[in-house]
Amino acid sequence: MLEKLVVILTPYAPHLAEELWHLLGNAGSVLDASYPKVEEKYLVESTKNYPIAINGKTRTEMNIALDATQQQVEELVLADEVVQKWLDGNSPKKVVYVRNKMINVVV
């Protein structure tokens, strides 16, 4: 695992990378090692950090799954402690949910 990190470090600090390569017990030069392959499974996002605004002013943020429906998002937002504080016991007039952008609660 550390070998991959050392190979990625090589263009920025070649002498240090070469020393680390040999300290990890590898023979030959780090320059001869193959560059690590991209693993697509680590590049897929499943959640997004949404800013939550109350009457147009951002008050908090929530991490919500990207596949959540509008109803699920509204339930999560209205159950949040910070949103409850700003609602002050009132029910919201409208919850505006813009997918992958933001959420606005109109009081």
C-alpha positions as CSV (number, residue, x, y, z in Angstrom):
1,M,0.0,0.0,0.0
2,L,2.8,2.4,0.9
3,E,4.5,1.5,-2.4
4,K,1.7,3.2,-4.3
5,L,2.1,6.4,-2.3
6,V,5.8,6.4,-2.9
7,V,5.3,6.0,-6.7
8,I,2.8,8.9,-6.7
9,L,5.3,11.0,-4.6
10,T,8.1,10.4,-7.1
11,P,7.5,13.3,-9.5
12,Y,7.5,15.8,-6.6
13,A,10.3,14.4,-4.5
14,P,12.3,11.9,-6.6
15,H,15.3,11.5,-4.2
16,L,13.1,11.0,-1.1
17,A,10.9,8.6,-3.0
18,E,13.9,6.6,-4.1
19,E,15.1,6.3,-0.5
20,L,11.6,5.3,0.8
21,W,11.3,2.8,-2.0
22,H,14.5,1.0,-0.8
23,L,13.5,1.3,2.8
24,L,10.3,-0.5,2.0
25,G,12.4,-3.4,0.8
26,N,12.0,-3.0,-2.9
27,A,14.8,-3.7,-5.4
28,G,15.5,-1.6,-8.4
29,S,14.4,2.0,-8.9
30,V,11.1,3.6,-8.0
31,L,11.2,5.0,-11.6
32,D,10.7,1.5,-13.0
33,A,7.6,0.8,-10.9
34,S,4.2,1.0,-12.7
35,Y,2.0,4.0,-11.8
36,P,-1.1,2.9,-9.7
37,K,-4.3,2.3,-11.6
38,V,-7.4,4.4,-11.0
39,E,-10.1,2.4,-9.1
40,E,-13.5,3.8,-10.3
41,K,-15.3,2.5,-7.2
42,Y,-13.6,5.2,-5.0
43,L,-14.6,8.0,-7.4
44,V,-18.4,7.6,-7.1
45,E,-20.1,9.9,-4.7
46,S,-23.1,8.7,-2.8
47,T,-23.7,11.7,-0.5
48,K,-23.5,15.5,-0.8
49,N,-23.1,18.2,1.7
50,Y,-26.1,20.5,1.2
51,P,-26.2,24.1,2.6
52,I,-29.5,24.6,4.4
53,A,-30.9,28.1,4.3
54,I,-33.7,29.6,6.4
55,N,-35.4,32.5,4.5
56,G,-32.5,32.7,2.1
57,K,-29.7,32.9,4.8
58,T,-27.4,29.8,5.1
59,R,-27.7,28.5,8.7
60,T,-26.3,25.0,8.6
61,E,-25.2,22.1,6.4
62,M,-26.4,18.5,6.1
63,N,-24.9,15.5,4.5
64,I,-27.7,13.8,2.5
65,A,-27.7,10.8,0.2
66,L,-27.8,11.7,-3.5
67,D,-30.6,9.2,-4.2
68,A,-33.0,10.6,-1.5
69,T,-36.4,11.8,-2.7
70,Q,-37.7,15.3,-2.1
71,Q,-40.0,14.0,0.7
72,Q,-37.1,12.3,2.5
73,V,-35.0,15.4,2.2
74,E,-37.8,17.6,3.6
75,E,-38.2,15.2,6.6
76,L,-34.5,15.1,7.3
77,V,-34.2,18.9,7.1
78,L,-37.2,19.6,9.3
79,A,-36.0,17.2,11.9
80,D,-32.6,18.9,12.1
81,E,-31.9,20.6,15.5
82,V,-30.6,23.9,13.9
83,V,-33.6,24.1,11.6
84,Q,-36.0,23.5,14.5
85,K,-34.4,26.4,16.4
86,W,-34.9,28.8,13.5
87,L,-38.5,27.6,12.9
88,D,-39.3,28.4,16.6
89,G,-42.3,26.1,16.7
90,N,-43.8,27.4,13.4
91,S,-44.4,25.2,10.4
92,P,-42.5,26.2,7.2
93,K,-44.5,27.8,4.3
94,K,-42.3,26.1,1.8
95,V,-39.2,23.9,1.5
96,V,-37.3,24.5,-1.7
97,Y,-35.0,21.6,-2.7
98,V,-32.7,22.1,-5.6
99,R,-31.0,18.7,-6.3
100,N,-27.2,18.9,-6.0
101,K,-27.3,22.6,-5.1
102,M,-29.1,23.7,-1.9
103,I,-32.2,23.5,0.4
104,N,-34.1,26.6,1.5
105,V,-36.8,26.6,4.2
106,V,-39.2,29.5,3.9
107,V,-40.9,30.5,7.2
